Amino acid sequence: MPRRVIVILCTQLIWFVPLTAAKPPAEQVLHLRILDGDDRDATRVFGVPVTCNDEPADFVMACNGPTRISENFARQCHADVTADEQLNRQTDAQGKPIFTGIANVRLRLGERESQVTATVVKDAYCQKTEKQGVLGYDVVKNDQWEVDPSAATLTLRPPGEPPKARPLAILPLKEHDGAYFVRVKARNVVAEVALVPASSFIQAGPDLQRAWDLNSGKRLDVDVKTFGDVRVLRLSGRDVIELTPDLRETDLPVALIGKDDRGPRPNSASSGLGQCLLNRFVYCVEPRRQQLRLLRRAPQPAQTQAVSR
């Protein structure tokens, strides 16, 4: 059964101030922990080892939206939480506030240390993978980072480092709204989608659903199932995510993300590439050259299907 859908709560509070001028090492390899699923699960979600105010933790790697910590972990790491008027306006469907406030925390990722203004989320609104925290775009944007899902490693490098071997594919990246976006063709619809490695699924936001004509009332040859409040379909056969004309992926679960009508649309309503696809590759995000490099295919724990022209 599908289990995990990321909910990115995006605000304008994206601040990143270095604590020290000390130059980080040229390359660091961090070992990731599986926060949901297991090593036999093609859609497993990883956590990154960090220390927050000297408290060890595993933060799920979201890479869009700001860094977040849970209300409980804020107490655990002795964070000084202050109310924030902008966050107070973000509520659930019953009008209850989602956030407690903000906290200035000292975050250490490998040898990279920074002062981060994190949003503090009430525990009831934290998913299983977010019980401690979420590593946001505000932190990861300053490094080149490479993920090897089969080895469960995250390699950090200074921006600008060239690949050691010719990549399988290079896709242009865009950075906006506190996220990384890449242009793909999804079920023959060209769309800009976010990188969402904290989600198991491909995410289809309202715009993509309209382009697919899922909400028109017409009968379509797709099997949409409902799990709780999440609608899920599966791309199979000729329904593919086309990364390049020669690199097309199918057999992918897709979560249909609803529109938030209470105000500006957050990144949670954006379409995105989750772990079901990202875990198929060793991939690298290069911020200086604005590239998503698919370095090579990663060994898969479960059968997946690639469609080649």
N, C-alpha and C positions, 0 to 999 in steps of 0.2 A: 504494500500500500504506500502511496506517496505520503511523505511525512513533513517535509520541511519547505517552507516558503519564507524567504527573507522579507522583513518589513523594515524598510529604510525610512527613518524619520528625519527629514532633511530640514535644517534651519540655516540661517545666515551666520550662525556662530561658529565660524571655521577659522580659528586662529592658531598659529604655530610659531613659537618663539624659541630659538635655540638657547639652551642653558649655558653652553660652553662652546668655545671656538676650537676645541680639540678636534683634530681631523680624524674621522672614523677610519677603520681599516679598509683597504682596497676591496676586500671581499669577505663576506661572512656567511656561513651556512648555519641556519637554524633548523632544528628538528621539530616538525609539526606533530601535534596530537590530534587524533580523530575525535571530534566532539559529537558527531552524530553519524550513525552507520558503523561499519567496521571495514577492515582491509579487503573484504570480499564484496563490498558495496561500491558499484560504479558511480553512485551519487553521493559518496561520503563527503562530509564537510569538515574542514580542518580548523584547528585553533593554533594561534601563534604564541609562543612563550614570551611574556613580557614581565616587567615588574612595574607596579604602579604605586608610587609613594613607598617604595621598597617592599611592597607586598607581591609575592609571585602570583602570576595568574596566566590563564590561557584565554586570549581574546580572539573571537572569531574574526576572520579577515573579510571585512565587507568591502573596503576600498571605494565606497561612495558614501556621501554624507559625512558628518563629523564623527569623531571618536565619541563613544558612549560608554558609560558604566551603569551598572544596576544600582538601585537604592541600597540593597544589602551589601554589595561590594564597596560602595562608597563608605559605609560604616566600617567595613572590615579594613579598608586602607586609610581610615581616619581622614577622609576628604572633607574639606570645609565647604558645604553645599549652601549656595545662596539662591534665592528665588530669582526668576527671570520673567519679566512681563511678556516677552514674546513667546516663550515656551508655555506660559500659563494659558495662552489662547489655543493651544493645540490639545484637543479633547477627543474622547472616543464618541461612539454613536449616542451614548447616554449623557454626553456633556461633561464627563468626568475627566480631570486633567491626566495626561499621560506622563508628564515629566514632574520631577521634584524640583529641579532647578539646574544650575551649572556648578562646576567645581574645577578649580585650577589644580591639576595634578602633575606630578613629575613622572613621566613615562620613559621607561628604558626598553629599547628594542635592540637586543644584542649589545653592541658598543655605542649605539646611538641613543643619546639622552636628550629629552626635550621637555619643555613646559607646555602643557596642553590644556586648553579650556574644554573640558568634556561636558556633554549633556548627561544628566542623571535621570534615568528612566525608572518609573515605579516598577517594582518587581512583577506585578501582575501582567505587565505588558512586555516582559522579556521572554523571548522564546528559549527553548532548551539550550541552544548554542550560545545564547547571550547572557547567561546567568551571572557571568563576571563582567564581560565587556565586549565592545565591538571596536576593532581597529579601523579607523576611518581614513578617508582620502586625505585629510589634513596631515596625517603622519606619513602615509605611504607615497605621497606625491613627490617627495624629495629624493627618492632612491630609485635606481633600476632594481627591479625585483623579478626573480625567476622561481617558478614553482615546478617541482617535480613530484607529481602525485604518487607515482609508484614508489619513490624513495621517501615520501613524506618529508620533503625539505623545502625551505625557503632560502634562497640565496640573495643577499643584498649586495649591491655594488654602487659605486658612484655613477650618476647619469653619464651617458655618452660612451660607455664601454661597448665595443663592437662584439658581435657574436663570435664564438670560437670556431664555429662551423656554419656552413650555409644553412639558413633556416628552411623548414618545409614551406613556410609562407610568411609574408610580412603584411600585416593589415594596418592602414593608417588609423591612428587614435585621435580622438578629440577630447578635450577637457573642458567641461562646462557644468554649471550647476553642482559643483562639488563632486564630480564623478568622471570616470573614463567611459567614453562611448566609441563604438566601432560600427561601421556600416556593413550589413550583411543582407542577404536575400532570404527571407523566411516564408516558405510556402509561396514562392514567386512574388513576394512583396518586398521591395527594398525598404529597409528600416534602419535607423540608428538605434542601437541597443547598448545598454550599460553592461559593464563587467560586474557580475554579482556573485563572487565566489563564496558568499555566505548562504546562498540558496542552492538547493539540490536541483531545481528545475530551470528550464527555459521559462522566462516570464513574458507573457503577452499582455501589454497594457491596453487601455481602451482604444487608442489610435490604431494599433495593430489588429485588434479584434474587429474594428470597423472595416479595415482594409481587407480582412479575411471574410467579411460579411457574416460573422458569427452572430451578430445581434440584430439582423434584419428580419428575422422571422421566417426566412427561407430554410427549407430542409437542406442540410449539407451532409456530405459523406464523411463526417467525422463523429467520433464517439466521445461525447463530453460526459464525464462523470463528476459527481459532487462528493467531496469528502469534507464534512463539517461545513465551513463557510467558504471552501476553496473549490473552484471548478477546475478540472484537470482533463486534458486530452493528450493523446500520444501521437506524435508524428511518426509515420511509418511509410514504407514503400517509396512512392514518388514525392511524398511530403517531406521536404528536407530543409535544413539550414545550410545555405550556400555561403561558405566563407570566402572562397575564390571559385572561379569557374571549374577548377579541377579538384576542389576540396569541398565535398558536400557530405553532410552528416544526417543520419536519420535514426529511427528508434530512440526518440527523445521524449520524455514527459514535459508537458507544457502546463504551467499554472496560468489561469486566466485571471488577471488582476483587475479588480473593480476600480471605478473612478470615485475619488473623494470629492463630494459636492459641497463640503463645508468651507472651502477656501482654496488657496493656491495648491496645485497638484504637487505632492511630494515625489521623491524618486521611487517610492514604493509603487507608484502607478506607472512607472516607466517600464518599457520592455527591457529584458536583460538576458545575458548568457550566464547560466549557472553551472554547477559542478557536473551535471550530467554530460555536458559538452566539454567544459574546461578540463575535466579529469582525463580526457582522452589524449591530452597533449602535455608535453613539457613545454611551458610557455613563459615568455619574458615580456614584461612591460618596461619600455624604454621611454621615460618622460622627455628627455632632451630632443630626441628625434621623433617623438610622437608616434611610436610604433608598438603594435602588439605582434611579437615574434612567436610564431608557432615553430618551435625548434625541431621537434620530432614527435612521433607518436609514443605515448606511454603504454606499457603493458597493461592490459585490462583484466580485472578480476572477473568480469562477466562479458558475455558475448555482446558486441555492439556491431552496428552495420555502418560501413562507409560506402558512399556511392561515388564512383569515379567516372568521369566522362571518357 
